[in-house]
């Protein structure tokens, strides 16, 4: 009986986190403790990946001057991202090790080739954001970026490529959920 209650609570917690996590663009004027960010990455490391290569890497930046540099040089002038970065207390540069995912064995390579790298990075990104949410840290994923400029700014190792920026901090307000499509609009059953 007790194990059933624990299982139900665990499922409820996971589903609740998936439903309640939002993209946060307004943060309190308080840096997130580095130890807490280390805990978040320690959880995010459990994200599944191609043949368990674990190609995701996290370069965390909480220096305001470097964040400003990323805002001016790393988001292709996209004002919405610049404004969010100006308010951010931290940025996780999510990168991945090139040449691993999707290249395990020639007989298993699909038409997607090494684009599996970005798929693995996406799984890692969502896992990071859910872990941050569970720990009380808000996040916003940014894809309109100049990966080469960001790699240079944070001195990324040559074997890595920037996949996304994840802005983080303590939420200053929790936005209401945006409207979601009805399940019948996004799902189909197929039978022969």
N, C-alpha and C positions, 0 to 999 in steps of 0.2 A: 504493500500500500504506500509506504513512504517513498520507495523508489519511483512509483508512478507519479506521485506528487512532484518530486524533484524533476522528473522528465517533463511534465506539463509546464512547470515553472521555467525550465530552461528554454523550451520551445516558445513560450510566451515572451520571454525576455528577448530572444533572437528576433521574433516577428515584430515585436514592439520597436526594437532598434531600427529595423529596416523601414518601418512605417514612419517613424518620428525623425529620422535623420534628415536634415535639410542642408542646402548650400548656404553657408553663413558668410555674409559680406561685411557685417558690422561687429566689431570686437571691442571689449573693454580695454582700457589703457593699462594692461597688465600682461607681462610676459608669462608664457607657460613654462613651468619648471622643466629643466632639461631632463631630470630623472623621470618625470611623468612622460615626456616624449620618448624616452628610451623604453619605458613600459609599453607604450603604444606600438613602437616598431617591433618590440619583442612579441607582441600579439600578431602584428601584421605579417611576421615572417612565416606564419602558418598558412598563408595563401597558397593554394595549389598552383603548380606550374608544370610545364612540359617535362616529363621524365624527372620531375623533382629537381630541375636545375637551379631553381631559386635565383633567378636572374635579376630580380628587383633590388634596387639600391636606393637609399634615402640619404640625401644630403640636406641636413637641417640648418636653416639660417635664421638667427634671431637678432642679428646685428642690423640696426635701423638703416645705417648707411648702405649696406649691401642690399637690403630690401629695396631701398630707393633706386639703386643702380639697376636692379632687376626690373623695377617698374618702368624706368626710362629706356632701358636697352633691350629688355627681354620679352616684351609682349606686343611687338609690332605696332606700337602706338594705339592699341585698343583701349580707349578711354575707360570703359567699364572695368577692365582688369587693373588699369593704373590706379583708379580710385579705390578699388578693393585693396590693392597692395599698400597704398598709403595708410590705410587703417589697420593693416595686419601687424601682428606681433611676432609672427613667424611664418616661414615658408619652407615646405618640404619640396626639394627638387627630386622628383621621382625619376629615376633613370633605370636602364636595364643593360646588362652585359650583352653585347652583340654576338651573333653567330652561334647561339646555343639552341634556343627554342625552335622546334620545327626542323631541326637538322640532325636528329639523332642517328638515323640510318636511312640511306637512300631509298630503300624499299618502302619506308613509311612516310616519306615526304609527300605532302598533299599539294594541291594546286595553290594553297595558301602560302607555301614555301616558308620563309622565315618571318612572315607577318604574324606568326604565332607569338613572336616576341612582344608585340604590342598588345596581343590578347592577354598574355601572362601579366604584362604591366597593368592592364586594366583590372584584372582580378586583384592584384596586389594593391592597386589604388583604392578600390572599393573596400577591401579588407582593412586598410589603414584608416579610411574615413569612418567605418563602423566601429573600429577599436577606439578611435578618438572620441566618437560620440558616446560610447559606453563609459569613457573616462571623463566626460564632461568638457570636452574640447570640441569646438565647432570647426568645420572645414569647408573649403570651397575648391573644387577642382577647376583648373584653368588649362584649356587646350590651345587657345590662341596665343602661341608663344614662338619665340625665335630660339629654337633649341641650341643652335651653335653659339649665339651670344650668351645664353645662360650657362652653357658648358664652360665657356671661357671665364665668365664671372666667378663661378664656384670651383674653377680648376678641376673639372671632372676628368677622371682617368680616360685615356684614349679609347679603351675598349668598351666604354659605356656611351649610351645615347640618352638624351633627355626625352622622357615620354610625356610628362605633365608637371605642372606646378600644383601643389596643394597648399593653399593659404590656411593658416590655423591660428586659433586664439580662443579666449573665453568669450562666449556669445554675449552680445549686447542686444538682447531681444531675440525671440525665436519666431521666425516667420511662419505664417499659416501655410498649410500644404497647397501646392498648386493642383489644379484639377487634373485628374487622371482619366485616361480612356477606360471605357467599360471593358471588362474582361472579354466579352464577345467580339470586340473590335480588334483585339490583339492575339486571339487564340483561335485555333481551328483543330478539329479532330480529322484525321484522315483514315479512311477505310477503303479497302479494295472491294 
